[in-house]
Amino acid sequence: MRRIAAAGFLALLSVPASAQAARETLAEAVASALSANPSLQAERRTREGAAERVEQARAAGRPSLALNGSYSAQKTEVGQTFTIGGLTFPSDGQGQQATAGLEARQTLYAGGAVAAQRRQAEAGSEASGERLRSYEQGLILDVVAAYVDVRRSERELAIREDNVASLKQQVQAARDRFDVGEVTRTDIAQAEARLAGAEANLAGARAGLGASRAAFERLVGRPPVQLAEPPSPPAMPASLDDALAEALRANPDVIAARAAASAAEAGVDVARGALRPRLGIVGRAGMQETRQDQTFRDTSLALTAELSIPLYTGGLAGSKTRESRLDADRARFEAAAVERAVTAQVASLWHSVTAARQSIAASRSQVAAAEIALEGAKQELAVGTRITLDVLDQERELREAQLGLIDAERSEYVAIHEFLASLGRLTPELIAR
């Protein structure tokens, strides 16, 4: 019988160093997902678009310069003549006209709207960047879970296969003892029933492995092939209070919500700017040249100050200001709600990790005790103090303990990474450490 030593999830799934070198690592799987995942690529484009809006907002406060020009030619044929001093001339003629102009504009005062638009765009860009970071963390966490799920499913399949092989031996042993009159047909039926159940569980384990492999391929872009042992989980904060403080400082969802609130607050100043005067200057330089019998050239230079004072907008500007104020209030409340949600999530995950570790310790003890009990039951069956059903029960308890152990250790590994994601720490660099 293949035994599962109570030495932890990583020890359960360890392989020789020579084999490890050819296996795909968790860091490689994460890197592949981050480079090829189409949803993440879409989020990155969204982030880049937000950065461009910052440049657009900054451009509103800078000078603009435009060059324009035109050229026209005309020819007239009227078939008439005119006389000057006894000389006759045709009235037909032709001419060309060319113009060129240079215009420069600079906004001097816009009621604070230009600066507010810049702040709004910068805060929006920050929020977009943090949403991208949150999405990346979510993808990394999904890959971590898919990675250990594949390895856990592989281990479960091995346990189920061992169980089927062991029960086949039990069935054969029961038949042999029946042949010599030591047991009844009931013992054989009990062993065969357990074998049938074990074979059904084996089929379920194969299906579970297939589902785990499919989830991995969906995230990474390729099917898993010989996954290496995952690295030891990263260290956690010393206390829950430290974790809560770090989460409120570095969680990307919290930062994004706060940045969105700042952007909405800046939007109020943008709306208010529509109620205030606007002042700008315009400089123009132009030249016009006309050719028709003679050449005429005109040049002009002008510097103009333009002042616009809104007097009445039909209530539109005031309504937009009130709407932006409501949007700012909503964003502020949403940020507070996100902070509360993250605080609750961090506390819940902290306790989940603690519970998983306690479950691991209990499961290891259970596996060790079940192994001893199974060996004892087999020995007692050999001397006639136990029946076949007792051995079958001990076999089942051992398998359940083994499966419970790998489940608990999988839960702990994923919970730790989910906890670190809630703190804003889950990065490719952390996985590849």
C-alpha positions as CSV (number, residue, x, y, z in Angstrom):
1,M,0.0,0.0,0.0
2,R,1.3,3.5,-0.9
3,R,1.3,5.6,2.2
4,I,0.8,9.3,2.6
5,A,3.3,10.6,5.1
6,A,2.0,13.3,7.4
7,A,4.7,15.8,6.4
8,G,2.7,18.4,4.6
9,F,1.3,19.3,1.2
10,L,4.7,20.2,-0.3
11,A,6.3,17.0,0.9
12,L,3.4,15.0,-0.4
13,L,4.0,16.5,-3.9
14,S,7.8,16.6,-3.9
15,V,9.8,14.9,-6.6
16,P,13.5,14.3,-7.2
17,A,15.6,17.3,-8.1
18,S,16.5,15.9,-11.5
19,A,12.8,15.6,-12.4
20,Q,12.0,19.0,-11.0
21,A,14.4,20.7,-13.4
22,A,12.2,19.7,-16.4
23,R,8.9,20.6,-14.7
24,E,6.9,23.8,-15.2
25,T,7.1,26.1,-12.1
26,L,4.3,28.2,-10.6
27,A,6.3,31.3,-11.6
28,E,6.3,30.2,-15.2
29,A,2.6,29.5,-15.2
30,V,1.9,33.0,-13.7
31,A,4.2,34.7,-16.3
32,S,2.5,32.9,-19.1
33,A,-1.0,33.9,-17.9
34,L,0.1,37.6,-17.4
35,S,1.6,37.8,-20.9
36,A,-1.1,36.0,-22.9
37,N,-4.4,36.5,-21.0
38,P,-6.7,38.5,-23.3
39,S,-8.8,39.9,-20.5
40,L,-5.7,41.3,-18.8
41,Q,-4.5,42.7,-22.1
42,A,-7.8,44.6,-22.4
43,E,-7.4,46.0,-18.9
44,R,-3.9,47.2,-19.8
45,R,-5.3,49.0,-22.8
46,T,-7.8,50.7,-20.6
47,R,-5.0,51.8,-18.3
48,E,-3.1,53.2,-21.2
49,G,-6.2,55.1,-22.4
50,A,-6.5,56.7,-18.9
51,A,-2.9,57.8,-19.1
52,E,-3.6,59.5,-22.5
53,R,-6.5,61.4,-20.9
54,V,-4.0,63.0,-18.5
55,E,-2.1,64.3,-21.5
56,Q,-5.3,65.6,-23.0
57,A,-6.2,67.4,-19.8
58,R,-2.7,69.0,-19.6
59,A,-2.9,70.1,-23.2
60,A,-5.9,72.3,-22.3
61,G,-3.7,74.5,-20.3
62,R,-1.0,74.9,-22.9
63,P,-0.8,77.3,-25.9
64,S,-2.1,76.2,-29.2
65,L,-0.6,77.3,-32.5
66,A,-2.2,77.0,-36.0
67,L,-1.1,77.9,-39.4
68,N,-3.5,78.5,-42.3
69,G,-3.3,79.6,-45.8
70,S,-5.2,79.8,-49.1
71,Y,-4.5,80.4,-52.8
72,S,-6.9,81.4,-55.5
73,A,-6.6,82.2,-59.2
74,Q,-9.2,83.7,-61.5
75,K,-9.6,84.6,-65.1
76,T,-12.3,86.7,-66.7
77,E,-13.3,86.9,-70.4
78,V,-16.2,89.4,-71.2
79,G,-15.5,90.1,-74.9
80,Q,-15.5,93.9,-74.4
81,T,-12.9,96.7,-74.6
82,F,-12.3,100.0,-73.0
83,T,-10.5,103.1,-74.3
84,I,-8.0,105.3,-72.5
85,G,-6.3,108.2,-74.3
86,G,-7.3,106.9,-77.6
87,L,-5.9,103.5,-77.0
88,T,-8.2,100.5,-76.9
89,F,-7.7,97.7,-74.3
90,P,-9.6,94.4,-73.8
91,S,-11.5,94.1,-70.6
92,D,-10.5,90.5,-70.1
93,G,-8.1,89.8,-67.2
94,Q,-6.6,87.3,-64.7
95,G,-5.2,87.4,-61.2
96,Q,-4.0,85.3,-58.3
97,Q,-4.4,85.8,-54.5
98,A,-2.5,84.1,-51.7
99,T,-3.0,84.4,-48.0
100,A,-1.1,83.0,-45.0
101,G,-1.9,83.3,-41.3
102,L,-0.5,82.2,-38.0
103,E,-2.7,82.1,-34.9
104,A,-1.7,81.4,-31.3
105,R,-4.1,81.0,-28.4
106,Q,-3.5,80.8,-24.6
107,T,-6.1,80.4,-21.9
108,L,-5.2,82.6,-19.0
109,Y,-8.1,81.9,-16.7
110,A,-10.9,79.4,-16.9
111,G,-12.5,79.5,-13.5
112,G,-10.2,76.7,-12.3
113,A,-11.7,74.3,-14.8
114,V,-8.4,73.5,-16.6
115,A,-6.5,72.7,-13.4
116,A,-9.5,70.7,-12.1
117,Q,-9.6,68.7,-15.4
118,R,-6.0,67.8,-14.9
119,R,-6.5,66.7,-11.4
120,Q,-9.6,64.7,-12.5
121,A,-7.6,63.0,-15.2
122,E,-4.7,62.2,-13.0
123,A,-6.9,60.7,-10.3
124,G,-8.8,58.7,-12.9
125,S,-5.5,57.4,-14.3
126,E,-4.4,56.4,-10.8
127,A,-7.7,54.6,-10.2
128,S,-7.3,52.8,-13.6
129,G,-3.8,51.7,-12.7
130,E,-5.0,50.3,-9.3
131,R,-7.9,48.5,-11.0
132,L,-5.3,46.9,-13.4
133,R,-3.2,45.9,-10.4
134,S,-6.3,44.4,-8.7
135,Y,-7.1,42.5,-11.9
136,E,-3.5,41.2,-12.1
137,Q,-3.6,40.0,-8.5
138,G,-6.9,38.3,-9.2
139,L,-5.4,36.5,-12.2
140,I,-2.3,35.5,-10.3
141,L,-4.5,34.1,-7.5
142,D,-6.6,32.2,-10.0
143,V,-3.4,30.7,-11.5
144,V,-2.1,29.8,-8.0
145,A,-5.4,28.0,-7.2
146,A,-5.5,26.3,-10.6
147,Y,-1.9,25.2,-10.2
148,V,-2.4,23.6,-6.8
149,D,-5.8,22.2,-7.8
150,V,-4.1,20.2,-10.6
151,R,-1.5,18.8,-8.2
152,R,-4.1,18.1,-5.6
153,S,-6.3,16.3,-8.2
154,E,-3.3,14.3,-9.3
155,R,-2.7,13.3,-5.7
156,E,-6.3,12.4,-5.1
157,L,-6.2,10.3,-8.2
158,A,-3.2,8.4,-6.9
159,I,-4.9,7.9,-3.5
160,R,-8.1,6.6,-5.2
161,E,-6.0,4.2,-7.4
162,D,-4.2,2.9,-4.3
163,N,-7.5,2.4,-2.7
164,V,-8.9,0.4,-5.6
165,A,-5.8,-1.7,-5.7
166,S,-5.9,-2.4,-2.0
167,L,-9.6,-3.3,-2.1
168,K,-9.0,-5.7,-4.9
169,Q,-6.5,-7.4,-2.7
170,Q,-9.1,-7.4,0.1
171,V,-11.7,-9.0,-2.2
172,Q,-9.3,-11.7,-3.3
173,A,-8.2,-12.3,0.3
174,A,-11.9,-12.6,1.4
175,R,-12.5,-15.1,-1.4
176,D,-9.4,-17.1,-0.4
177,R,-10.6,-17.2,3.2
178,F,-14.1,-18.2,2.1
179,D,-12.6,-21.1,0.2
180,V,-11.1,-22.5,3.4
181,G,-14.2,-21.7,5.5
182,E,-12.8,-18.8,7.5
183,V,-15.4,-16.3,6.3
184,T,-18.9,-16.2,4.8
185,R,-20.2,-14.8,1.5
186,T,-21.2,-11.7,3.4
187,D,-17.5,-10.8,3.9
188,I,-17.0,-11.2,0.2
189,A,-20.0,-9.0,-0.6
190,Q,-18.9,-6.3,1.8
191,A,-15.4,-6.2,0.2
192,E,-16.9,-6.2,-3.3
193,A,-19.3,-3.3,-2.3
194,R,-16.4,-1.2,-1.0
195,L,-14.5,-2.0,-4.2
196,A,-17.4,-0.8,-6.4
197,G,-17.6,2.4,-4.4
198,A,-13.9,2.9,-4.7
199,E,-14.0,2.5,-8.4
200,A,-16.8,5.1,-8.6
201,N,-14.7,7.5,-6.6
202,L,-11.8,6.8,-8.9
203,A,-13.9,7.8,-11.9
204,G,-14.9,11.0,-10.1
205,A,-11.2,11.7,-9.3
206,R,-10.3,11.3,-13.0
207,A,-13.1,13.7,-13.9
208,G,-12.0,16.1,-11.3
209,L,-8.4,16.1,-12.6
210,G,-9.8,16.8,-16.1
211,A,-11.7,19.8,-14.8
212,S,-8.6,21.1,-12.9
213,R,-6.5,20.8,-16.1
214,A,-9.1,22.6,-18.1
215,A,-9.2,25.4,-15.6
216,F,-5.5,25.7,-15.7
217,E,-5.4,25.8,-19.5
218,R,-8.1,28.5,-19.6
219,L,-6.0,30.7,-17.4
220,V,-2.5,30.0,-18.7
221,G,-3.2,29.3,-22.3
222,R,-1.8,25.8,-22.4
223,P,-2.5,22.5,-20.7
224,P,-0.4,21.6,-17.6
225,V,2.5,19.2,-18.2
226,Q,4.5,17.9,-15.2
227,L,3.9,20.8,-12.7
228,A,6.7,21.3,-10.3
229,E,6.3,21.5,-6.5
230,P,5.0,25.0,-5.6
231,P,7.2,27.1,-3.5
232,S,6.6,27.6,0.2
233,P,3.9,30.2,0.9
234,P,5.2,33.7,1.6
235,A,5.3,35.0,5.2
236,M,2.3,36.7,6.7
237,P,2.1,39.8,8.8
238,A,2.9,39.4,12.5
239,S,-0.6,40.3,13.6
240,L,-4.1,41.0,12.3
241,D,-3.8,44.6,13.3
242,D,-0.7,45.0,11.1
243,A,-2.5,43.3,8.3
244,L,-5.5,45.6,8.5
245,A,-3.3,48.7,8.5
246,E,-1.4,47.4,5.5
247,A,-4.6,46.6,3.6
248,L,-6.0,50.0,4.1
249,R,-2.7,51.5,2.9
250,A,-1.9,49.2,-0.1
251,N,-5.0,47.3,-1.2
252,P,-5.5,48.2,-4.9
253,D,-9.3,48.3,-4.6
254,V,-9.1,50.7,-1.7
255,I,-6.6,53.0,-3.5
256,A,-8.7,52.8,-6.7
257,A,-11.9,53.8,-4.8
258,R,-10.1,56.7,-3.1
259,A,-8.7,57.9,-6.4
260,A,-12.1,57.7,-8.0
261,A,-13.5,59.8,-5.1
262,S,-10.7,62.4,-5.8
263,A,-11.6,62.4,-9.5
264,A,-15.3,63.0,-8.7
265,E,-14.3,65.8,-6.3
266,A,-12.3,67.4,-9.1
267,G,-15.3,67.0,-11.3
268,V,-17.2,69.4,-9.1
269,D,-14.6,72.1,-9.7
270,V,-14.8,71.4,-13.5
271,A,-18.5,71.9,-13.4
272,R,-18.2,75.1,-11.3
273,G,-15.8,76.5,-13.9
274,A,-18.6,76.7,-16.4
275,L,-20.2,79.4,-14.1
276,R,-17.1,81.5,-14.0
277,P,-15.5,84.0,-16.4
278,R,-12.9,82.8,-19.0
279,L,-10.0,84.9,-20.2
280,G,-7.6,84.2,-23.0
281,I,-5.4,85.9,-25.5
282,V,-5.2,85.4,-29.2
283,G,-2.3,86.5,-31.4
284,R,-2.6,86.6,-35.1
285,A,-0.2,87.4,-37.9
286,G,-1.2,87.4,-41.5
287,M,-0.1,88.2,-45.0
288,Q,-2.1,88.6,-48.2
289,E,-0.6,89.0,-51.7
290,T,-2.7,89.8,-54.8
291,R,-1.4,89.8,-58.4
292,Q,-3.5,91.4,-61.1
293,D,-1.5,93.7,-63.5
294,Q,0.3,94.7,-60.3
295,T,1.3,93.0,-57.1
296,F,-0.2,94.2,-53.8
297,R,1.0,92.8,-50.4
298,D,-0.7,93.4,-47.1
299,T,0.5,92.2,-43.7
300,S,-1.3,92.3,-40.3
301,L,-0.4,91.7,-36.7
302,A,-3.0,91.6,-33.9
303,L,-3.1,90.7,-30.2
304,T,-6.6,90.2,-28.8
305,A,-7.8,89.6,-25.3
306,E,-11.0,87.5,-25.2
307,L,-13.3,87.6,-22.1
308,S,-16.4,85.5,-21.7
309,I,-18.7,85.9,-18.7
310,P,-21.6,83.4,-18.5
311,L,-24.7,85.3,-17.5
312,Y,-27.5,82.8,-18.0
313,T,-27.4,79.1,-19.1
314,G,-31.0,78.2,-18.6
315,G,-30.0,76.4,-15.4
316,L,-27.8,73.9,-17.2
317,A,-24.5,74.9,-15.5
318,G,-26.0,74.9,-12.1
319,S,-27.7,71.5,-12.6
320,K,-24.4,70.0,-13.8
321,T,-22.6,71.4,-10.7
322,R,-25.2,69.8,-8.4
323,E,-25.0,66.5,-10.3
324,S,-21.2,66.5,-9.9
325,R,-21.6,67.2,-6.2
326,L,-23.9,64.2,-5.9
327,D,-21.4,62.1,-7.9
328,A,-18.6,63.1,-5.5
329,D,-20.7,62.2,-2.5
330,R,-21.5,58.8,-4.1
331,A,-17.8,58.1,-4.8
332,R,-16.9,59.0,-1.3
333,F,-19.5,56.6,0.2
334,E,-18.4,53.9,-2.2
335,A,-14.8,54.3,-1.1
336,A,-15.9,54.0,2.6
337,A,-17.8,50.8,1.6
338,V,-14.8,49.4,-0.1
339,E,-12.6,50.0,3.0
340,R,-15.2,48.2,5.1
341,A,-15.4,45.3,2.7
342,V,-11.6,44.9,2.6
343,T,-11.3,45.1,6.3
344,A,-13.9,42.3,6.7
345,Q,-12.1,40.3,4.0
346,V,-8.7,40.6,5.6
347,A,-10.1,39.5,9.0
348,S,-12.0,36.6,7.5
349,L,-9.0,35.4,5.5
350,W,-6.7,35.7,8.6
351,H,-9.0,33.4,10.5
352,S,-9.4,31.1,7.4
353,V,-5.6,30.6,7.3
354,T,-5.5,30.0,11.1
355,A,-8.3,27.4,10.8
356,A,-6.6,25.7,7.8
357,R,-3.4,25.4,9.8
358,Q,-5.2,23.9,12.7
359,S,-7.0,21.5,10.3
360,I,-3.6,20.5,8.8
361,A,-2.2,19.6,12.2
362,A,-5.3,17.6,13.1
363,S,-5.3,15.8,9.7
364,R,-1.7,14.8,10.0
365,S,-2.4,13.3,13.4
366,Q,-5.5,11.6,11.9
367,V,-3.5,10.1,9.1
368,A,-0.8,8.8,11.4
369,A,-3.4,7.2,13.7
370,A,-5.4,5.8,10.8
371,E,-2.2,4.1,9.4
372,I,-1.5,2.5,12.8
373,A,-5.2,1.4,13.2
374,L,-5.2,-0.2,9.7
375,E,-2.1,-2.2,10.3
376,G,-3.4,-3.3,13.6
377,A,-6.8,-4.3,12.1
378,K,-5.0,-6.4,9.4
379,Q,-2.9,-8.2,12.0
380,E,-6.0,-8.9,14.1
381,L,-7.9,-10.1,11.1
382,A,-5.1,-12.6,10.4
383,V,-5.4,-14.1,13.9
384,G,-9.2,-14.0,13.8
385,T,-10.0,-11.3,16.3
386,R,-11.2,-8.9,13.6
387,I,-13.6,-9.4,10.7
388,T,-13.2,-8.2,7.1
389,L,-15.6,-5.3,7.7
390,D,-13.3,-3.9,10.4
391,V,-10.4,-3.8,8.0
392,L,-12.5,-2.2,5.3
393,D,-13.7,0.5,7.7
394,Q,-10.1,1.3,8.7
395,E,-9.0,1.4,5.1
396,R,-11.8,3.9,4.4
397,E,-10.9,6.0,7.4
398,L,-7.3,6.2,6.2
399,R,-8.2,7.3,2.7
400,E,-10.6,9.9,4.1
401,A,-7.8,11.2,6.4
402,Q,-5.4,11.4,3.5
403,L,-7.8,13.3,1.3
404,G,-8.7,15.6,4.2
405,L,-5.0,16.4,4.7
406,I,-4.3,17.3,1.1
407,D,-7.6,19.4,1.0
408,A,-6.6,21.3,4.1
409,E,-3.1,22.0,2.8
410,R,-4.5,23.1,-0.5
411,S,-6.9,25.4,1.3
412,E,-4.1,26.9,3.4
413,Y,-1.9,27.5,0.4
414,V,-4.6,29.3,-1.5
415,A,-5.9,31.2,1.5
416,I,-2.4,32.6,2.2
417,H,-2.1,33.9,-1.3
418,E,-5.6,35.3,-1.2
419,F,-4.8,37.0,2.1
420,L,-1.6,38.5,0.5
421,A,-3.7,39.7,-2.4
422,S,-6.0,41.6,0.0
423,L,-2.9,43.4,1.3
424,G,-1.8,44.3,-2.2
425,R,1.3,42.1,-2.1
426,L,0.5,39.4,-4.6
427,T,2.9,40.1,-7.5
428,P,4.8,38.1,-10.1
429,E,8.0,39.0,-8.1
430,L,6.5,37.5,-5.0
431,I,5.7,34.2,-6.8
432,A,9.1,34.0,-8.4
433,R,11.1,34.8,-5.2
